[in-house]
Amino acid sequence: MKGTGEKGRVTKEDVAGFLKGPASTAGGAPPGGIGIPEIPAQDFSKFGSIEIKPLARIKKLSGPHLHRAWLNVPHVTHHDEADITELEAYRKELDATAKDKGYRVTLLAFLMRASVSSLKQFPEFNSSLSPEKDSLVIKRYFNIGIAVDTPEGLVVPVIRDVDRKGITELSQELGAISKKARDGKLAPSDMQGASFTITSLGGIGGTAFSPIVNAPEVAILGVVRSKMAPVWNGESFLPRLMLPLSLSYDHRVIDGALAARFVRHLSHVVEDVRRLIL
């Protein structure tokens, strides 16, 4: 505590201000003792015409959560690629049949199943740090959050018990929950209980990105649009459909080597659809 009285003496007001917490102290430090000053406010109208547009409700709610996750989790992102040439051919076959039945089969359903395989192989990724930060809470359930882009912002509904569901059931459930999200009808319970999250920009583009870990989870898988690329097979270059993968993780729990093994295992599974049933 720094005194503001004569010769640095601590006054009654200094004590009262200290007890109220960091928000009342000089320097604009936010509550929680992080000590990060706010960005100074500016009057942008001095430089030209402006418009004030309130944030959507979803962004107001998700913003503080993302900020907490970014400040508290030491993020690292590992990038890799998976050859999904055969998987995509099989997906298209399933999707052609599914269209007639009113749903679609997307790559996401396969990635969910492959993620479960990796989570079982490397259970540290299906965990959370204990409140004391001295142990891991290993989850024996496999509930996967799926980031969904809506007109109001990003939401993350949860598909439960992914390890017990096949591609068809997952595809139908993904379609239903995505529509519910876009219609703004998700209940709080629809967005709770995830042990791992997948976020996909595949329908838009990009080559890679660094998703923010959805704390208290310890990892999140990011996916962008696949692309045809020449791949050397030891004798010649062949055109293969390559899927970029970006895994962000909490470095307090996971190190780089483990992250690389996790993504390699996931890639190994999606590169041969027969491995999805193992």
N, C-alpha and C positions, 0 to 999 in steps of 0.2 A: 504494500500500500504506500502510495506517495502522498506525503503531507502537503497541503496547500497553505498552511498557516505560516506565521512569522518564523523565519529561519528553518523552514521545512517541517514545522510541527504538524502532527496529525490532529485535525479538528473533528468535532462531532459530525459535521457535514461530510467529511472524508469517510468516516466510518459508515454513516448511513448510505452514502453512495456506493461504497464497496459492497455492502450487504445486499444492495439491490441487484448486483450482478454487472457483468461486463458491458451490457447495453447502455448503462448509465455513465460509463466512464468516458474520458476524453479519447479522441482518436477514432470514434465510430466503430469500435470492435463489436462484432455481433455476439449474441448470447452463445454460451457453450465454451467460451475461452479459446476459440480458434485464433483470434487476434488478426483476422484478415479484414483490412479496411474496405469499406464500400467504395465503389467507383463513384467519383464526384459527379453530382448532378449537373446537367448542362441545359441551357435554354436553347434548344435547337432552332426555335423560331427566329433567332437572330440571324441565321444563315440562309433562310429560305422558307417556303411554305411547308407546313407539316400537317399530318392528320393523326389523331389519337384513336387507336383501335384497341379496345380491351382484349386481353388474352382470353382464349376459350377456357371454359371451366376445367376441361381435362388438363390443359397445360398449366393452369394455376395449381392443380393438385399434383401433377407429376413433376413439375419443376423443382420444388423443394426436395423431393425424393431423389431425383437425379443429382442435385447439388450435394446432398449428404453422401450419396454413394461415391461421387467423384472425389470429395474431400477425405473420406474415410478409407477408401480402398486403394492400395497401390496397384494401379492398372498396368498390365503388360498385354500386348496383342501379338499373337502368333499367326502367321499367314501360310497357307498351303493351297494345293490344288488336288482335286479328285477327278479321275477319268470316269465320266458318267455316260459314255457312248452307249453301252448296252442297256444301262438302266433307263435311259431316256426312250429307247426303242420299246422297251417293255411297258414303261409308263404310258406311252401313247396308245398302246394296245388296250390297256385297262381303261384309259380315259375315253376311248371311242365307245366302249361298251357302257361306261358310266353315264355318258351324256344322255343316252336313251332312258336312263333311270332317274335323271334329274339331279345328278351331282357330278363333280369333277374330281379327277385324280391328279394331284399336283406333286411336284418333287418334294414338297414339305413333308408329306406323310412318310416318304422313304427316309428323309433325314431324321425324323423323329424316331423311327425304329432303329436307325443306325446309331443315333445318339444314346439310346438306351443300352445298346451293345457296348459302347465305349464307357458309359457310366458304370456298368456292371464290371467291366474290366479294370477301371480306374475309379474306385468309389470316392476318392478325395474330391472329385468334381461334383459329386452328389451329396455335398455336405455344407455345413455352415460352421463358422467359428462360434464357440461358446461365448456367453457374455463376458466371461473372465479372460477370453482370448488365449487360454492355455490348453484347449482341447478342441476336437472336432466333433460335431454332431453328425454322424453318418446316417443318411436317410435310406431306408429300405424300400421306399416307394419311389415311383418314377412318374412324377407329374411335371409336364413340360409346358412352360409359358410360351405363347406364340404372340410376338409383337404384330399388331394389326394397325394399319394406317387407316384412319377415319377422317371425315371432313373436319372434325373438331380437334384432331390430334392423335397421338399414339396411345393405344391401350394394349394391355397384355393379358388376355384371357388365358385360362389354364385348362389344358387337356389332361385328365387324370388317368392313372393306371395305363400308361402307354404301352408298358411291357405286356399287357394282357390283350391288346387289340391288334388286329391285322390292318393291312393297307386300306381295304375297303371301308372298314368301320372308322378308321382314323380320318379318311377322306370325307366321309359323310359328316362326321362330327366337326371337322375343320370348317366345312361349308356352312354348317348351322351356326357355329359360334362366331364366325367372321361376319355373317349377316346380322347377327344379334349385336355385334360390336358396332357395325356401320349404322345400324338403326338407333344406336344410343340406348339399348335396352339391357346392357350388362348389369347384373347385380354385383355388389361387393364380393359375394362368395364366388362369383365366376372368375375373379382375379386374385384369388388367394391360394396358397398351398403349393406353389411351384417349387421344384427342386433344381431346375435348370431351364434356361430360356434360349429360344432361337428367334433371331430377327432377320428377315429377308428383304433385300432390295432387288430381288431378281427380276421383278416385273418392270423395273425402272432402268437400272444400269449400274455402272460403276465397275471398278476393278478390285477394290478392297476398301475396308473402313475399320474403325476401332469402336465397336459398340461399348457402352458403359455397362459394367456388371450390375445386374439387378439385385443389389444387396437386400437381404442377407445371403443370397446365393453367392457362389464363389467363381462362377464362370458363365459366359454367354457366347453362343455361336452366331456369327454374322455370315450371311450368304449374299452374294451378288450374282449378276447375270452370267450364265455359262457362255462359253465361246469356243468356236472351232479353232484348233491350233495344231501345228505340225509337231508330232511327238516321235522321238527316236526310239525305235524298238530293238536296237542293237545291230540292225542291218539297213534300215531305211526309215525315212520320215513318213508317218501316216497321219491323216487328218483324224483328230480325236476331239470329242466334246469335253472340255475341261471346266470344272466348277471351282471358282475361287472360294476359299473358306477363311474366315477370320475369327479366331478364338481369343476373346479377352478374358483375363483371369486375375484373381486376387493373389498377388505374389507372396503374401504371408502364408498362404496355404499350398500354392502350386508353384513349382519352379519351371524353367524353360524346357528342360528335358522331358518332364512329365507332360507338359502341354503338347510338345511335338509328338510324343507317343500317342496321346489321346486323339489328335487329329489324324495321325497316320492310320490308327486303328479304324476310325470312322471312315476314312477314305477307302481303306481296304474292304470294308463291308459294302459300301455303296458301289464299288467297282465291279461287284459280282452279286447280283440280286439274290442268288441262292444262299448267300451268307446271312441274309436278313431273317431267315427262319431258324437260324441256329441259336 
